Amino acid sequence: MLHSEVVGNKKYFFANKEHPLFNDVKSIVHKYIGLDKIIEEVVERLGDVKQVYLTGDWAKGKESEVIDLCIIGSKLNRHYLLELIEKTERLIGKKIKYLIYEEKMTNTDGALLLWNE
């Protein structure tokens, strides 16, 4: 279920998204930490959100100081989104970058789907 990569004298592990049990394990983890409830509540208040993807290093299973999100939807409450991002950045001590698309992403390679309506 894991892949590993050696960089210098460090060995990094990350999830194998192609593994047949990946989606089931991801769902269990989300439920265990309560992430599924948080995402549902936030998405409901944000507007017409179709999908949310985690991209960048975090999607590859590598810790980083920056969390990259891609939000697909329309008529989003951008003021609420900015409030959430600022609060979350203070809580977790990491920078959150995001892109908003009205159409679905054409290339989702390396992206981890967090929310799908």
N, C-alpha and C positions, 0 to 999 in steps of 0.2 A: 504493500500500500504506500510505501515511501520510495522516493528517489533520493540519491545523495550526490553531492558534488564536493570535490576537494579543491579548495582555493588556498594556496600557500600551505600553512600548517593547520588549517581549520577545515573541518568537514561539516557541510551544511546539509540538512535534510529538508525535504519538502514533499507535499502531498502529490501522489500520482493521480491526476484527474482522470486518467483513462481507466483506472481500476474499476471493476464492476460494482463495488460497494462504496465508491467515493461519495455519491449523492446521499446514500443512506447514512453514512458516518457524518457527513457535513450537517445533515438535518438533525441528527442526535446532538451534535456539539452545539448547534444554534439553540436548540431547545434547552439543553443543560445550562447554558450560560444566560438564557433568557433573551438572546439576541432576536429570536423570531418575533417575540411580542413587541420589543422596542421598534424593530423595523416596521411592523404592521402599523403601529400607532403613528410613527413619523411619516410613513408614506401616505397614510390617510389624510394627514394635515397638510402635506406638501402640495397636493393637487392630483392631476391626472398623470401619475407615474406608471409607466409601462414596465420598465426594467431598471435595475441598478446593478452595475458591475464593479467589482474590485479589480483594478489593473495595477501595473507596475510591480515593484518588488514584493509587496504583500501577497499579490495573487500568485506569485511564484513560490511562496512559502519562505521568503527571506525578510527578516526584520529590517525596517528602514525608518528614518526620521520623518518620512513623507508617506501619507496614505493617499493613493490616487483612486478617485471614484468617477464613474461615468454614469450619468443619470439620463434615461430616455423617457421623455414625457412632454406634455404641453400644459400651458396655463398653470405653471408651478408658482407657488408662493415663495418667491426669491428672498423676501425679507425674513420669513421663517427659516428658510434654508441657511441663510447667513448667521442667524442667531444660533441655530443648532451647531453649525460648524465652529463658531467661536467658542461656545460652551464646551464642546467636545475636545477641541484643541487644548483648552486650559486643563481639562480633566486628565487627558492622556499624555500631555506633553509632546505631542507630535503635530506636524503641519498636515492639514487636509487640503488637497487640491481636487477640484472637480470640474468636469465638463458636462454641459447639458446639450443633448441632441433631441430634436423633435421626432426624428426618424430612427428606426432601429440601426444599431451598429452593423456595418457590413463585415468587419473583420473582428471577431471576438477571440482570436488566437491569443492565448496567454491571459485571458480575462476570466474572472471567477464570478459567475452569476450569483448575486446576493438576493435579489428580489425579482420576481416575475409575476405580473398580474394574473 
